[in-house]
């Protein structure tokens, strides 16, 4: 029995078999794929990084110039919008018309008081009645 | 602590903004009341005609009706005069950016309005006591004379004063608008949508117009200040450029002030027409 066991100790595969198995194992398909991150990380060397930075800069600059153009157009809208300009002129007119009321009212009220006091009124004064004053009140 | 401060500031800003939005409405409201009172006066004046032509009434009845209506008309005219008084007070108070001297003149004008109040009181008392048609007619005649001799001349000066400074403010706004437009054009030029030559001439014209407007407004101001300092219209020296021109034998009145203000406004209107022209030109270029 002891002789058998010591014989077993010396067992080795044939060289042929050794080589064959080794080749098989080494050439067997790998089950584990490297992950996307690993793939990208491999790409992130200095050169690629520089290239990407350049691209980003161009994109940002283009974006900024487009924004500038947009803003320039909206500047146009705010500064030169004809509606706004006309509105400004309208406001001037309203302000001034309120003061202008007094230029006409004195005569008209005089006519009204003349009538109330029983004084006779000329036809022109009759024409320049209060109705005209009402029309001239711009509201 | 800072958070609270921010909240309060925001709150106050909001209130001020809302008040600012409402402020253009308030003077319009005053004019609305003028309109209402004037309409009432017109209605009642027509009623007098109606009574006169009414054949169903006796002479006595007519007299009674007429007295009532005439009294009401007179009362409405008083009311209108008081409204005018208040309106002018407000407009005077609204004039901004006065020098000390000009502020002094404004105070004098406010005093003139205050003096009227005594007369109103007296007239009101007489109106309440007036019973007969003749008393009403006499009161109307007296009020007419007072308005012609005292009230209207005061109002003319006040109105001329307000006009000059209102127009000055309008000129300021026009200049600000021009600045805004020039700034916008500069920005557009950087984007190469526009070239400077496209709008340079128009801008120049606009500047010239506003400069002319300023000359006329200054002239109007000189005249009204002179008039208010001296109640009588006299000869006046006015400077045009470096040379002095004497206006001989021409009496300067508040009408002269208004003419200058109106001419100044015409230049401002021309400037705005140019602004609109520039706007259209730029729109054209943008749409290309």
Interface residues (C-beta under 8 A of the other chain):
Chain A: X65 X68 X69 X71 X72 X73 X75 X76 X78 X79 X80 X81 X82 X85 X86 X88 X89 X91 X92 X94 X95 X96 X98 X99 X101 X102 X103 X105 X106 X109 X110 X112 X113 X114 X115 X116 X117 X118 X119 X129 X130 X131 X133 X134 X137 X139
Chain B: X24 X27 X28 X30 X31 X32 X34 X35 X38 X39 X41 X42 X45 X48 X70 X73 X74 X77 X80 X81 X84 X88 X91 X136 X137 X138 X140 X141 X143 X144 X147 X148 X152 X155 X156 X159 X162 X163 X166 X167 X170 X173 X177 X180 X181 X183 X184 X187 X188 X190 X191 X193 X258 X265 X268 X269 X272 X275 X276 X278 X279 X280 X282 X283 X286
